[in-house]
Amino acid sequence: MKKTVLVTGGTGYIGSHTVVELQAAGYEVVVVDDLSNSKENSLAGIQEITSTKPRFYKIDLKNKELSSEIFSTHKIDAVIHFAAFKAVGESVANPLHYYQNNLGTLLNILELMKQYDCENLVFSSSCTVYGQPEKLPVTEDTPIQPAASPYGNTKQIGEEIIRDTINSSDKLSSISLRYFNPIGAHDSGLIGELPQGVPNNLVPYLLKVVGGELEQLSVFGGDYNTKDGTCVRDYIHVVDLAKAHVIAVDKLLDKKSKRYEVFNLGTGEGYSVLDLIKTFQEATGETINYKIVDRRPGDVEQIFADTRNANDNLGWKAERDLKNMLSTAWKWQQHLMRKS
Ligand code: UDP
């Protein structure tokens, strides 16, 4: 019988790509999302790609009573918990909202998993937990830095809550996946990132500039101590990331994981903002109107992953290069532009 995976935040950017890969791998998928930062029609994109529409619940996971219906209706074998707010600036302006949502939903999920004997959890974490590391590339053993924002703190505390819960139980096992910078979209151009309002992140902003919705891309800082003065990040294709979640679920269900494991998910390559702009232009033939401006407060100068642990112990390796990330992102943007 097919195993069932509950994907919280499954209509969102990384969630929707993961649902596609889970279904392709033969899992039954149940999606829960409150649609606070995504649209229900991503399910139509998933259906078009996989010919299967996952069962969907529009529920706010802060409501435990409503959420319990999912567990009483389905025998959930594993949970992938994406559902969370993720805008750094917003979290600084409204920290309680972030703590309430990101931690409240995690607590409810853990309690429901315990109540309904679900033993396997994949948690969506972030490289933000490392701050600006002293040594690059970053391994999973790199000391965690005090969080630079309430958002980052919810990821750190989330990991701690899971560890404590595992220590108190002989059943729960979990894998936390620390993402570097996910970009790109499904090859079909049918699902992708859908930021609401003016995007904060580099690629969604750039796409709107190229698409003509925004005037100019501001490159935040040209005087960093990097090869061209702009910040360096480890960009990773969202489909590669999605596949890592399937492998993590397999590992948990096959009882091949330790009780708690953490993996960095990146390519191991660092690219500067100017590298990314240049590669986008080469990949698409489009020209980007950009200007180097002041640094953005809170940005780390450079970060990229040591991927050996994920390669050796998760059995996963990123396959797609920056050019592929950017051409698929552009295909998705063109899809959005045709629809509007
Ligand atoms: N960035 C930029 N202009 C933008 C948005 C981001 O120059 O409009 C830079 C930012 O300073 C960082 C990189 O792009 O060096 C990636 O930023 P993003 O917000 O996408 O992700 P972060 O690494 O902050 O999580």
Residues whose N, C-alpha, C, O or C-beta is under 5 A from the ligand:
A	BS01	UDP	N200 N201 L202 V203 Y205 S218 V219 F220 C231 R233 V273 R296 D299
